[in-house]
Amino acid sequence: MKYTAQINVMPLKELLDPQGKAVNTSLHNLGLTHVQDVRIGKRISLNIDAATKEEAEKMTHEACKKLLANPVMEAFDFTLTEG
C-alpha cells in the first residue's frame, strides 16, 4: 500500500529559535504587534510503500530519528494517511 507521511520538525521549546525571534521582530516592525512567540520549523512529506500502516509508521519514525530531525535540538511529529 501507499502511504503519505506529513512530518513537522520544530525546535525544542527549551531552546532559543533565532529565526523565529527575527521573524517576530520583523512582524512587529510591520505593525503586527499581536503576533507572539514565532517558531520556525520545517514540514516534510514522504510517500512510502509499505505492507501495513504500522510498517509505514515505523519507517517514518526511523527516517525522522536518523536523518530528518536532530534530537538534540528538534522534536518531530507526523501523521500518516493512505493514498
PyMOL Python script that loads the backbone (N, CA, C, O; Angstrom):
from pymol import cmd

cmd.read_pdbstr("""\
ATOM      1  N   MET A   1       0.831  -1.178   0.000  1.00  0.00           N
ATOM      2  CA  MET A   1       0.000   0.000   0.000  1.00  0.00           C
ATOM      3  C   MET A   1       0.875   1.240   0.000  1.00  0.00           C
ATOM      4  O   MET A   1       2.037   1.212   0.404  1.00  0.00           O
ATOM      5  N   LYS A   2       0.292   2.304  -0.456  1.00  0.00           N
ATOM      6  CA  LYS A   2       0.990   3.588  -0.450  1.00  0.00           C
ATOM      7  C   LYS A   2       0.465   4.437   0.698  1.00  0.00           C
ATOM      8  O   LYS A   2      -0.738   4.487   0.956  1.00  0.00           O
ATOM      9  N   TYR A   3       1.383   5.098   1.376  1.00  0.00           N
ATOM     10  CA  TYR A   3       1.057   5.991   2.483  1.00  0.00           C
ATOM     11  C   TYR A   3       1.779   7.316   2.274  1.00  0.00           C
ATOM     12  O   TYR A   3       2.825   7.382   1.627  1.00  0.00           O
ATOM     13  N   THR A   4       1.204   8.353   2.829  1.00  0.00           N
ATOM     14  CA  THR A   4       1.848   9.662   2.827  1.00  0.00           C
ATOM     15  C   THR A   4       2.062  10.082   4.267  1.00  0.00           C
ATOM     16  O   THR A   4       1.130  10.122   5.069  1.00  0.00           O
ATOM     17  N   ALA A   5       3.303  10.391   4.574  1.00  0.00           N
ATOM     18  CA  ALA A   5       3.646  10.886   5.912  1.00  0.00           C
ATOM     19  C   ALA A   5       3.852  12.394   5.822  1.00  0.00           C
ATOM     20  O   ALA A   5       4.617  12.873   4.984  1.00  0.00           O
ATOM     21  N   GLN A   6       3.174  13.135   6.679  1.00  0.00           N
ATOM     22  CA  GLN A   6       3.370  14.580   6.811  1.00  0.00           C
ATOM     23  C   GLN A   6       4.085  14.791   8.139  1.00  0.00           C
ATOM     24  O   GLN A   6       3.525  14.546   9.208  1.00  0.00           O
ATOM     25  N   ILE A   7       5.321  15.245   8.053  1.00  0.00           N
ATOM     26  CA  ILE A   7       6.186  15.357   9.224  1.00  0.00           C
ATOM     27  C   ILE A   7       6.404  16.832   9.555  1.00  0.00           C
ATOM     28  O   ILE A   7       6.691  17.641   8.673  1.00  0.00           O
ATOM     29  N   ASN A   8       6.265  17.164  10.818  1.00  0.00           N
ATOM     30  CA  ASN A   8       6.574  18.508  11.315  1.00  0.00           C
ATOM     31  C   ASN A   8       7.782  18.402  12.231  1.00  0.00           C
ATOM     32  O   ASN A   8       7.789  17.617  13.179  1.00  0.00           O
ATOM     33  N   VAL A   9       8.805  19.201  11.937  1.00  0.00           N
ATOM     34  CA  VAL A   9      10.008  19.252  12.762  1.00  0.00           C
ATOM     35  C   VAL A   9      10.116  20.673  13.306  1.00  0.00           C
ATOM     36  O   VAL A   9      10.119  21.641  12.546  1.00  0.00           O
ATOM     37  N   MET A  10      10.202  20.784  14.624  1.00  0.00           N
ATOM     38  CA  MET A  10      10.247  22.096  15.271  1.00  0.00           C
ATOM     39  C   MET A  10      11.392  22.130  16.282  1.00  0.00           C
ATOM     40  O   MET A  10      11.761  21.101  16.848  1.00  0.00           O
ATOM     41  N   PRO A  11      11.953  23.325  16.503  1.00  0.00           N
ATOM     42  CA  PRO A  11      12.975  23.431  17.553  1.00  0.00           C
ATOM     43  C   PRO A  11      12.358  23.089  18.911  1.00  0.00           C
ATOM     44  O   PRO A  11      11.184  23.366  19.154  1.00  0.00           O
ATOM     45  N   LEU A  12      13.143  22.499  19.773  1.00  0.00           N
ATOM     46  CA  LEU A  12      12.673  22.209  21.121  1.00  0.00           C
ATOM     47  C   LEU A  12      12.260  23.506  21.803  1.00  0.00           C
ATOM     48  O   LEU A  12      12.911  24.537  21.631  1.00  0.00           O
ATOM     49  N   LYS A  13      11.192  23.457  22.566  1.00  0.00           N
ATOM     50  CA  LYS A  13      10.666  24.664  23.219  1.00  0.00           C
ATOM     51  C   LYS A  13      11.680  25.272  24.182  1.00  0.00           C
ATOM     52  O   LYS A  13      11.667  26.479  24.421  1.00  0.00           O
ATOM     53  N   GLU A  14      12.552  24.442  24.732  1.00  0.00           N
ATOM     54  CA  GLU A  14      13.538  24.922  25.698  1.00  0.00           C
ATOM     55  C   GLU A  14      14.652  25.724  25.040  1.00  0.00           C
ATOM     56  O   GLU A  14      15.388  26.431  25.728  1.00  0.00           O
ATOM     57  N   LEU A  15      14.788  25.627  23.715  1.00  0.00           N
ATOM     58  CA  LEU A  15      15.891  26.274  23.009  1.00  0.00           C
ATOM     59  C   LEU A  15      15.449  27.573  22.351  1.00  0.00           C
ATOM     60  O   LEU A  15      14.303  27.717  21.925  1.00  0.00           O
ATOM     61  N   LEU A  16      16.372  28.502  22.279  1.00  0.00           N
ATOM     62  CA  LEU A  16      16.150  29.750  21.576  1.00  0.00           C
ATOM     63  C   LEU A  16      15.988  29.457  20.084  1.00  0.00           C
ATOM     64  O   LEU A  16      16.724  28.640  19.532  1.00  0.00           O
ATOM     65  N   ASP A  17      15.039  30.113  19.434  1.00  0.00           N
ATOM     66  CA  ASP A  17      14.823  29.975  17.999  1.00  0.00           C
ATOM     67  C   ASP A  17      15.167  31.319  17.347  1.00  0.00           C
ATOM     68  O   ASP A  17      14.291  32.174  17.220  1.00  0.00           O
ATOM     69  N   PRO A  18      16.435  31.526  16.927  1.00  0.00           N
ATOM     70  CA  PRO A  18      16.835  32.814  16.382  1.00  0.00           C
ATOM     71  C   PRO A  18      16.036  33.231  15.140  1.00  0.00           C
ATOM     72  O   PRO A  18      15.728  34.411  14.968  1.00  0.00           O
ATOM     73  N   GLN A  19      15.706  32.279  14.291  1.00  0.00           N
ATOM     74  CA  GLN A  19      14.897  32.587  13.107  1.00  0.00           C
ATOM     75  C   GLN A  19      13.514  33.083  13.513  1.00  0.00           C
ATOM     76  O   GLN A  19      13.018  34.079  12.986  1.00  0.00           O
ATOM     77  N   GLY A  20      12.905  32.380  14.451  1.00  0.00           N
ATOM     78  CA  GLY A  20      11.590  32.778  14.928  1.00  0.00           C
ATOM     79  C   GLY A  20      11.620  34.145  15.580  1.00  0.00           C
ATOM     80  O   GLY A  20      10.704  34.945  15.386  1.00  0.00           O
ATOM     81  N   LYS A  21      12.668  34.428  16.358  1.00  0.00           N
ATOM     82  CA  LYS A  21      12.801  35.728  17.001  1.00  0.00           C
ATOM     83  C   LYS A  21      12.939  36.834  15.962  1.00  0.00           C
ATOM     84  O   LYS A  21      12.339  37.899  16.109  1.00  0.00           O
ATOM     85  N   ALA A  22      13.727  36.591  14.907  1.00  0.00           N
ATOM     86  CA  ALA A  22      13.909  37.594  13.850  1.00  0.00           C
ATOM     87  C   ALA A  22      12.586  37.861  13.123  1.00  0.00           C
ATOM     88  O   ALA A  22      12.257  39.011  12.836  1.00  0.00           O
ATOM     89  N   VAL A  23      11.837  36.811  12.830  1.00  0.00           N
ATOM     90  CA  VAL A  23      10.546  36.976  12.155  1.00  0.00           C
ATOM     91  C   VAL A  23       9.566  37.710  13.072  1.00  0.00           C
ATOM     92  O   VAL A  23       8.831  38.590  12.622  1.00  0.00           O
ATOM     93  N   ASN A  24       9.556  37.351  14.351  1.00  0.00           N
ATOM     94  CA  ASN A  24       8.671  38.010  15.304  1.00  0.00           C
ATOM     95  C   ASN A  24       8.963  39.518  15.365  1.00  0.00           C
ATOM     96  O   ASN A  24       8.041  40.333  15.354  1.00  0.00           O
ATOM     97  N   THR A  25      10.238  39.874  15.428  1.00  0.00           N
ATOM     98  CA  THR A  25      10.635  41.284  15.444  1.00  0.00           C
ATOM     99  C   THR A  25      10.211  41.988  14.162  1.00  0.00           C
ATOM    100  O   THR A  25       9.706  43.110  14.205  1.00  0.00           O
ATOM    101  N   SER A  26      10.415  41.336  13.028  1.00  0.00           N
ATOM    102  CA  SER A  26      10.028  41.935  11.749  1.00  0.00           C
ATOM    103  C   SER A  26       8.520  42.135  11.650  1.00  0.00           C
ATOM    104  O   SER A  26       8.061  43.156  11.137  1.00  0.00           O
ATOM    105  N   LEU A  27       7.751  41.170  12.135  1.00  0.00           N
ATOM    106  CA  LEU A  27       6.296  41.317  12.119  1.00  0.00           C
ATOM    107  C   LEU A  27       5.862  42.496  12.989  1.00  0.00           C
ATOM    108  O   LEU A  27       4.954  43.241  12.622  1.00  0.00           O
ATOM    109  N   HIS A  28       6.503  42.661  14.123  1.00  0.00           N
ATOM    110  CA  HIS A  28       6.191  43.799  14.995  1.00  0.00           C
ATOM    111  C   HIS A  28       6.530  45.114  14.297  1.00  0.00           C
ATOM    112  O   HIS A  28       5.783  46.088  14.398  1.00  0.00           O
ATOM    113  N   ASN A  29       7.675  45.138  13.581  1.00  0.00           N
ATOM    114  CA  ASN A  29       8.068  46.334  12.838  1.00  0.00           C
ATOM    115  C   ASN A  29       7.071  46.663  11.731  1.00  0.00           C
ATOM    116  O   ASN A  29       6.952  47.821  11.330  1.00  0.00           O
ATOM    117  N   LEU A  30       6.363  45.667  11.241  1.00  0.00           N
ATOM    118  CA  LEU A  30       5.343  45.867  10.201  1.00  0.00           C
ATOM    119  C   LEU A  30       3.980  46.221  10.796  1.00  0.00           C
ATOM    120  O   LEU A  30       2.997  46.366  10.068  1.00  0.00           O
ATOM    121  N   GLY A  31       3.929  46.358  12.104  1.00  0.00           N
ATOM    122  CA  GLY A  31       2.684  46.732  12.755  1.00  0.00           C
ATOM    123  C   GLY A  31       1.844  45.562  13.222  1.00  0.00           C
ATOM    124  O   GLY A  31       0.739  45.763  13.726  1.00  0.00           O
ATOM    125  N   LEU A  32       2.333  44.360  13.072  1.00  0.00           N
ATOM    126  CA  LEU A  32       1.602  43.166  13.500  1.00  0.00           C
ATOM    127  C   LEU A  32       2.034  42.799  14.925  1.00  0.00           C
ATOM    128  O   LEU A  32       2.634  41.752  15.168  1.00  0.00           O
ATOM    129  N   THR A  33       1.711  43.690  15.842  1.00  0.00           N
ATOM    130  CA  THR A  33       2.207  43.560  17.211  1.00  0.00           C
ATOM    131  C   THR A  33       1.479  42.517  18.049  1.00  0.00           C
ATOM    132  O   THR A  33       1.930  42.188  19.146  1.00  0.00           O
ATOM    133  N   HIS A  34       0.373  41.996  17.558  1.00  0.00           N
ATOM    134  CA  HIS A  34      -0.358  40.971  18.306  1.00  0.00           C
ATOM    135  C   HIS A  34       0.224  39.567  18.100  1.00  0.00           C
ATOM    136  O   HIS A  34      -0.159  38.626  18.795  1.00  0.00           O
ATOM    137  N   VAL A  35       1.138  39.433  17.156  1.00  0.00           N
ATOM    138  CA  VAL A  35       1.795  38.140  16.919  1.00  0.00           C
ATOM    139  C   VAL A  35       2.863  37.946  17.994  1.00  0.00           C
ATOM    140  O   VAL A  35       3.667  38.844  18.244  1.00  0.00           O
ATOM    141  N   GLN A  36       2.870  36.793  18.615  1.00  0.00           N
ATOM    142  CA  GLN A  36       3.826  36.495  19.688  1.00  0.00           C
ATOM    143  C   GLN A  36       4.442  35.115  19.491  1.00  0.00           C
ATOM    144  O   GLN A  36       3.840  34.236  18.873  1.00  0.00           O
ATOM    145  N   ASP A  37       5.623  34.940  20.011  1.00  0.00           N
ATOM    146  CA  ASP A  37       6.282  33.630  20.097  1.00  0.00           C
ATOM    147  C   ASP A  37       6.325  32.877  18.774  1.00  0.00           C
ATOM    148  O   ASP A  37       5.810  31.762  18.683  1.00  0.00           O
ATOM    149  N   VAL A  38       6.921  33.459  17.762  1.00  0.00           N
ATOM    150  CA  VAL A  38       7.071  32.809  16.458  1.00  0.00           C
ATOM    151  C   VAL A  38       8.161  31.750  16.565  1.00  0.00           C
ATOM    152  O   VAL A  38       9.234  32.008  17.111  1.00  0.00           O
ATOM    153  N   ARG A  39       7.882  30.560  16.041  1.00  0.00           N
ATOM    154  CA  ARG A  39       8.867  29.478  15.978  1.00  0.00           C
ATOM    155  C   ARG A  39       8.895  28.989  14.538  1.00  0.00           C
ATOM    156  O   ARG A  39       7.849  28.777  13.925  1.00  0.00           O
ATOM    157  N   ILE A  40      10.077  28.814  14.013  1.00  0.00           N
ATOM    158  CA  ILE A  40      10.250  28.387  12.620  1.00  0.00           C
ATOM    159  C   ILE A  40      10.688  26.926  12.613  1.00  0.00           C
ATOM    160  O   ILE A  40      11.628  26.546  13.312  1.00  0.00           O
ATOM    161  N   GLY A  41      10.005  26.118  11.825  1.00  0.00           N
ATOM    162  CA  GLY A  41      10.351  24.709  11.689  1.00  0.00           C
ATOM    163  C   GLY A  41      10.328  24.305  10.227  1.00  0.00           C
ATOM    164  O   GLY A  41      10.454  25.141   9.333  1.00  0.00           O
ATOM    165  N   LYS A  42      10.166  23.021  10.001  1.00  0.00           N
ATOM    166  CA  LYS A  42      10.078  22.524   8.626  1.00  0.00           C
ATOM    167  C   LYS A  42       9.002  21.453   8.537  1.00  0.00           C
ATOM    168  O   LYS A  42       8.723  20.741   9.501  1.00  0.00           O
ATOM    169  N   ARG A  43       8.408  21.360   7.359  1.00  0.00           N
ATOM    170  CA  ARG A  43       7.393  20.346   7.080  1.00  0.00           C
ATOM    171  C   ARG A  43       7.928  19.486   5.941  1.00  0.00           C
ATOM    172  O   ARG A  43       8.389  19.992   4.919  1.00  0.00           O
ATOM    173  N   ILE A  44       7.854  18.188   6.142  1.00  0.00           N
ATOM    174  CA  ILE A  44       8.394  17.238   5.179  1.00  0.00           C
ATOM    175  C   ILE A  44       7.301  16.249   4.811  1.00  0.00           C
ATOM    176  O   ILE A  44       6.571  15.765   5.676  1.00  0.00           O
ATOM    177  N   SER A  45       7.195  15.955   3.535  1.00  0.00           N
ATOM    178  CA  SER A  45       6.212  14.988   3.050  1.00  0.00           C
ATOM    179  C   SER A  45       6.962  13.797   2.442  1.00  0.00           C
ATOM    180  O   SER A  45       7.844  13.967   1.600  1.00  0.00           O
ATOM    181  N   LEU A  46       6.599  12.606   2.879  1.00  0.00           N
ATOM    182  CA  LEU A  46       7.192  11.379   2.343  1.00  0.00           C
ATOM    183  C   LEU A  46       6.095  10.494   1.758  1.00  0.00           C
ATOM    184  O   LEU A  46       5.032  10.347   2.362  1.00  0.00           O
ATOM    185  N   ASN A  47       6.339   9.911   0.604  1.00  0.00           N
ATOM    186  CA  ASN A  47       5.473   8.878   0.055  1.00  0.00           C
ATOM    187  C   ASN A  47       6.160   7.544   0.327  1.00  0.00           C
ATOM    188  O   ASN A  47       7.326   7.350  -0.014  1.00  0.00           O
ATOM    189  N   ILE A  48       5.424   6.636   0.941  1.00  0.00           N
ATOM    190  CA  ILE A  48       6.009   5.383   1.416  1.00  0.00           C
ATOM    191  C   ILE A  48       5.211   4.197   0.882  1.00  0.00           C
ATOM    192  O   ILE A  48       3.981   4.200   0.918  1.00  0.00           O
ATOM    193  N   ASP A  49       5.916   3.193   0.389  1.00  0.00           N
ATOM    194  CA  ASP A  49       5.308   1.901   0.040  1.00  0.00           C
ATOM    195  C   ASP A  49       5.558   0.952   1.213  1.00  0.00           C
ATOM    196  O   ASP A  49       6.709   0.673   1.551  1.00  0.00           O
ATOM    197  N   ALA A  50       4.500   0.463   1.827  1.00  0.00           N
ATOM    198  CA  ALA A  50       4.629  -0.443   2.968  1.00  0.00           C
ATOM    199  C   ALA A  50       3.461  -1.414   2.976  1.00  0.00           C
ATOM    200  O   ALA A  50       2.382  -1.106   2.470  1.00  0.00           O
ATOM    201  N   ALA A  51       3.682  -2.582   3.550  1.00  0.00           N
ATOM    202  CA  ALA A  51       2.645  -3.611   3.604  1.00  0.00           C
ATOM    203  C   ALA A  51       1.522  -3.228   4.568  1.00  0.00           C
ATOM    204  O   ALA A  51       0.357  -3.542   4.326  1.00  0.00           O
ATOM    205  N   THR A  52       1.880  -2.543   5.669  1.00  0.00           N
ATOM    206  CA  THR A  52       0.883  -2.167   6.679  1.00  0.00           C
ATOM    207  C   THR A  52       1.127  -0.732   7.136  1.00  0.00           C
ATOM    208  O   THR A  52       2.192  -0.157   6.914  1.00  0.00           O
ATOM    209  N   LYS A  53       0.109  -0.177   7.780  1.00  0.00           N
ATOM    210  CA  LYS A  53       0.247   1.175   8.332  1.00  0.00           C
ATOM    211  C   LYS A  53       1.312   1.189   9.428  1.00  0.00           C
ATOM    212  O   LYS A  53       2.071   2.152   9.542  1.00  0.00           O
ATOM    213  N   GLU A  54       1.370   0.139  10.225  1.00  0.00           N
ATOM    214  CA  GLU A  54       2.362   0.058  11.299  1.00  0.00           C
ATOM    215  C   GLU A  54       3.781   0.073  10.735  1.00  0.00           C
ATOM    216  O   GLU A  54       4.676   0.698  11.303  1.00  0.00           O
ATOM    217  N   GLU A  55       3.978  -0.618   9.618  1.00  0.00           N
ATOM    218  CA  GLU A  55       5.292  -0.636   8.972  1.00  0.00           C
ATOM    219  C   GLU A  55       5.644   0.762   8.444  1.00  0.00           C
ATOM    220  O   GLU A  55       6.786   1.203   8.570  1.00  0.00           O
ATOM    221  N   ALA A  56       4.684   1.443   7.865  1.00  0.00           N
ATOM    222  CA  ALA A  56       4.909   2.804   7.363  1.00  0.00           C
ATOM    223  C   ALA A  56       5.229   3.752   8.516  1.00  0.00           C
ATOM    224  O   ALA A  56       6.095   4.616   8.387  1.00  0.00           O
ATOM    225  N   GLU A  57       4.536   3.595   9.638  1.00  0.00           N
ATOM    226  CA  GLU A  57       4.824   4.416  10.818  1.00  0.00           C
ATOM    227  C   GLU A  57       6.240   4.175  11.322  1.00  0.00           C
ATOM    228  O   GLU A  57       6.952   5.114  11.676  1.00  0.00           O
ATOM    229  N   LYS A  58       6.638   2.917  11.350  1.00  0.00           N
ATOM    230  CA  LYS A  58       7.986   2.570  11.804  1.00  0.00           C
ATOM    231  C   LYS A  58       9.037   3.182  10.882  1.00  0.00           C
ATOM    232  O   LYS A  58      10.034   3.728  11.352  1.00  0.00           O
ATOM    233  N   MET A  59       8.814   3.092   9.561  1.00  0.00           N
ATOM    234  CA  MET A  59       9.760   3.680   8.600  1.00  0.00           C
ATOM    235  C   MET A  59       9.854   5.191   8.767  1.00  0.00           C
ATOM    236  O   MET A  59      10.944   5.762   8.726  1.00  0.00           O
ATOM    237  N   THR A  60       8.711   5.832   8.956  1.00  0.00           N
ATOM    238  CA  THR A  60       8.682   7.283   9.121  1.00  0.00           C
ATOM    239  C   THR A  60       9.425   7.689  10.390  1.00  0.00           C
ATOM    240  O   THR A  60      10.233   8.618  10.373  1.00  0.00           O
ATOM    241  N   HIS A  61       9.151   6.997  11.477  1.00  0.00           N
ATOM    242  CA  HIS A  61       9.808   7.292  12.752  1.00  0.00           C
ATOM    243  C   HIS A  61      11.324   7.117  12.617  1.00  0.00           C
ATOM    244  O   HIS A  61      12.090   7.945  13.109  1.00  0.00           O
ATOM    245  N   GLU A  62      11.748   6.060  11.964  1.00  0.00           N
ATOM    246  CA  GLU A  62      13.171   5.791  11.776  1.00  0.00           C
ATOM    247  C   GLU A  62      13.827   6.880  10.922  1.00  0.00           C
ATOM    248  O   GLU A  62      14.929   7.332  11.231  1.00  0.00           O
ATOM    249  N   ALA A  63      13.150   7.301   9.847  1.00  0.00           N
ATOM    250  CA  ALA A  63      13.684   8.362   8.990  1.00  0.00           C
ATOM    251  C   ALA A  63      13.858   9.653   9.770  1.00  0.00           C
ATOM    252  O   ALA A  63      14.850  10.362   9.604  1.00  0.00           O
ATOM    253  N   CYS A  64      12.892   9.952  10.618  1.00  0.00           N
ATOM    254  CA  CYS A  64      12.974  11.171  11.429  1.00  0.00           C
ATOM    255  C   CYS A  64      14.132  11.096  12.416  1.00  0.00           C
ATOM    256  O   CYS A  64      14.905  12.045  12.543  1.00  0.00           O
ATOM    257  N   LYS A  65      14.251   9.979  13.108  1.00  0.00           N
ATOM    258  CA  LYS A  65      15.299   9.826  14.116  1.00  0.00           C
ATOM    259  C   LYS A  65      16.691   9.822  13.504  1.00  0.00           C
ATOM    260  O   LYS A  65      17.626  10.381  14.078  1.00  0.00           O
ATOM    261  N   LYS A  66      16.834   9.186  12.326  1.00  0.00           N
ATOM    262  CA  LYS A  66      18.159   9.014  11.736  1.00  0.00           C
ATOM    263  C   LYS A  66      18.609  10.179  10.855  1.00  0.00           C
ATOM    264  O   LYS A  66      19.808  10.397  10.685  1.00  0.00           O
ATOM    265  N   LEU A  67      17.656  10.929  10.293  1.00  0.00           N
ATOM    266  CA  LEU A  67      18.069  11.938   9.312  1.00  0.00           C
ATOM    267  C   LEU A  67      17.293  13.252   9.378  1.00  0.00           C
ATOM    268  O   LEU A  67      17.899  14.323   9.339  1.00  0.00           O
ATOM    269  N   LEU A  68      15.993  13.192   9.476  1.00  0.00           N
ATOM    270  CA  LEU A  68      15.173  14.379   9.250  1.00  0.00           C
ATOM    271  C   LEU A  68      15.111  15.347  10.426  1.00  0.00           C
ATOM    272  O   LEU A  68      14.851  16.533  10.227  1.00  0.00           O
ATOM    273  N   ALA A  69      15.344  14.869  11.642  1.00  0.00           N
ATOM    274  CA  ALA A  69      15.303  15.730  12.819  1.00  0.00           C
ATOM    275  C   ALA A  69      16.548  15.495  13.667  1.00  0.00           C
ATOM    276  O   ALA A  69      17.023  14.367  13.800  1.00  0.00           O
ATOM    277  N   ASN A  70      17.058  16.563  14.228  1.00  0.00           N
ATOM    278  CA  ASN A  70      18.197  16.482  15.141  1.00  0.00           C
ATOM    279  C   ASN A  70      17.634  16.399  16.559  1.00  0.00           C
ATOM    280  O   ASN A  70      17.139  17.404  17.071  1.00  0.00           O
ATOM    281  N   PRO A  71      17.692  15.238  17.210  1.00  0.00           N
ATOM    282  CA  PRO A  71      17.043  15.071  18.507  1.00  0.00           C
ATOM    283  C   PRO A  71      17.622  15.959  19.613  1.00  0.00           C
ATOM    284  O   PRO A  71      16.970  16.167  20.636  1.00  0.00           O
ATOM    285  N   VAL A  72      18.812  16.472  19.427  1.00  0.00           N
ATOM    286  CA  VAL A  72      19.413  17.362  20.415  1.00  0.00           C
ATOM    287  C   VAL A  72      18.720  18.720  20.393  1.00  0.00           C
ATOM    288  O   VAL A  72      18.618  19.382  21.426  1.00  0.00           O
ATOM    289  N   MET A  73      18.241  19.138  19.214  1.00  0.00           N
ATOM    290  CA  MET A  73      17.684  20.481  19.056  1.00  0.00           C
ATOM    291  C   MET A  73      16.239  20.520  18.587  1.00  0.00           C
ATOM    292  O   MET A  73      15.588  21.559  18.692  1.00  0.00           O
ATOM    293  N   GLU A  74      15.722  19.402  18.070  1.00  0.00           N
ATOM    294  CA  GLU A  74      14.413  19.415  17.424  1.00  0.00           C
ATOM    295  C   GLU A  74      13.523  18.275  17.915  1.00  0.00           C
ATOM    296  O   GLU A  74      13.998  17.216  18.326  1.00  0.00           O
ATOM    297  N   ALA A  75      12.231  18.527  17.859  1.00  0.00           N
ATOM    298  CA  ALA A  75      11.217  17.499  18.116  1.00  0.00           C
ATOM    299  C   ALA A  75      10.434  17.307  16.821  1.00  0.00           C
ATOM    300  O   ALA A  75      10.374  18.211  15.987  1.00  0.00           O
ATOM    301  N   PHE A  76       9.836  16.131  16.652  1.00  0.00           N
ATOM    302  CA  PHE A  76       9.054  15.884  15.456  1.00  0.00           C
ATOM    303  C   PHE A  76       7.763  15.168  15.803  1.00  0.00           C
ATOM    304  O   PHE A  76       7.662  14.478  16.818  1.00  0.00           O
ATOM    305  N   ASP A  77       6.778  15.351  14.932  1.00  0.00           N
ATOM    306  CA  ASP A  77       5.569  14.544  14.973  1.00  0.00           C
ATOM    307  C   ASP A  77       5.141  14.337  13.540  1.00  0.00           C
ATOM    308  O   ASP A  77       5.588  15.047  12.639  1.00  0.00           O
ATOM    309  N   PHE A  78       4.274  13.363  13.331  1.00  0.00           N
ATOM    310  CA  PHE A  78       3.835  13.115  11.961  1.00  0.00           C
ATOM    311  C   PHE A  78       2.442  12.505  11.945  1.00  0.00           C
ATOM    312  O   PHE A  78       1.975  11.923  12.924  1.00  0.00           O
ATOM    313  N   THR A  79       1.796  12.664  10.788  1.00  0.00           N
ATOM    314  CA  THR A  79       0.530  11.990  10.518  1.00  0.00           C
ATOM    315  C   THR A  79       0.747  11.123   9.288  1.00  0.00           C
ATOM    316  O   THR A  79       1.560  11.440   8.420  1.00  0.00           O
ATOM    317  N   LEU A  80       0.017  10.042   9.232  1.00  0.00           N
ATOM    318  CA  LEU A  80       0.140   9.093   8.125  1.00  0.00           C
ATOM    319  C   LEU A  80      -1.239   8.851   7.531  1.00  0.00           C
ATOM    320  O   LEU A  80      -2.198   8.559   8.246  1.00  0.00           O
ATOM    321  N   THR A  81      -1.321   8.977   6.224  1.00  0.00           N
ATOM    322  CA  THR A  81      -2.594   8.713   5.534  1.00  0.00           C
ATOM    323  C   THR A  81      -2.344   7.739   4.393  1.00  0.00           C
ATOM    324  O   THR A  81      -1.247   7.658   3.840  1.00  0.00           O
ATOM    325  N   GLU A  82      -3.398   7.004   4.060  1.00  0.00           N
ATOM    326  CA  GLU A  82      -3.315   6.093   2.912  1.00  0.00           C
ATOM    327  C   GLU A  82      -3.496   6.880   1.631  1.00  0.00           C
ATOM    328  O   GLU A  82      -4.233   7.864   1.574  1.00  0.00           O
ATOM    329  N   GLY A  83      -2.803   6.417   0.612  1.00  0.00           N
ATOM    330  CA  GLY A  83      -3.009   7.032  -0.697  1.00  0.00           C
ATOM    331  C   GLY A  83      -1.846   7.726  -1.253  1.00  0.00           C
ATOM    332  O   GLY A  83      -1.923   8.276  -2.352  1.00  0.00           O
TER     333      GLY A  83
END
""", "prot")
cmd.dss("prot")
cmd.show_as("cartoon", "prot")
cmd.util.cbc("prot")
cmd.orient("prot")
